[in-house]
Amino acid sequence: MDIAVIGSNMVDLITYVDSMPKEGETLEASSFEMGCGGKGANQAVAAAKMGSEVLMLSKVGADMFGDNTIANFKKYEIDTTYVEKVNGIASGVAPIFVDHDSNNRILIVKGANQHLLPADIDRAASKIKQCKLMVLQLEISLETVYHAIDFGRQHGIPVVLNPAPATKDLDFKSVCKCDFFIPNESELEILTGMPVTTKEEVREASLFLVKKGVKQVIVTMGRQGVLWASESTVGHVEAHDVGAVDTTGAGDAFIGCFAHEYVQTGNLKESIKQASAYAAWSVTKRGTQTSYPNRLDFMNWKI
């Protein structure tokens, strides 16, 4: 087993609009799509599409959405032993609005995701220990995230933490135990309280986290590319110039591909480059998981 993803799943309810409605305004939307999403699930699917063996830990509702989510994981050959149903609780959903310029607005209803507990990690311990990397996000309880981080540290499993959705309640003592901390620029702003409107400001905010003890900060910045910082180095990868159609799930595409590449090569810079290109591919198509290429298509893609 290559990667353990411990985190969320959602049903994406995607509405495409020409412009976002103002307060009290009703607009007609051009189209609607429904698909499987959630940050954890997206990252797991991206890694699996790239060829990694993935173990998923998550909770779904005992409803039609839950059945569909489990079937979707299995379609990508993701190990669903610990994707479990919670009776009496709805599956998580994410209403998403995408405008004509490919900008998005997202709401999440965690639903069953809130019921993924530290005890679930302990029950899956034997399988998680077989993994080479652990990937976490913040659409589950912080208590469970912290327990997973401690589990990874205890058993020598490198940990990737995607602090999304960002919260100021995040305990940086736990963050400093992670090997890779991957926010986008808006999450970086929330977590540091510093401006991030330029690359230099992103650099300063990233180094602020490094000085607090975060080992490796990797910031995805959309059209501005990717910046990473540690005690020993600061680097930057330019964004790929593509025609963006829908940016939803691009950050998850990056993390899933990064996790796959890093497990395979151990090369940080090359993993970031590959993940940046993979995320660029994803924004050229609608949806989240459906926009992620498999490894063969990705390797044959010429930007």
Beta strands, then each sheet from edge to edge (+ up, - down):
strand 1: 3-6
strand 2: 10-16
strand 3: 31-37
strand 4: 54-61
strand 5: 79-86
strand 6: 93-98
strand 7: 104-106
strand 8: 133-136
strand 9: 159-161
strand 10: 180-181
strand 11: 217-220
strand 12: 226-229
strand 13: 234-237
sheet 1: 5+ 4+ 1+ 8+ 9+ 10+
sheet 2: 3+ 2- 6- 7+
sheet 3: 11+ 12- 13+
end
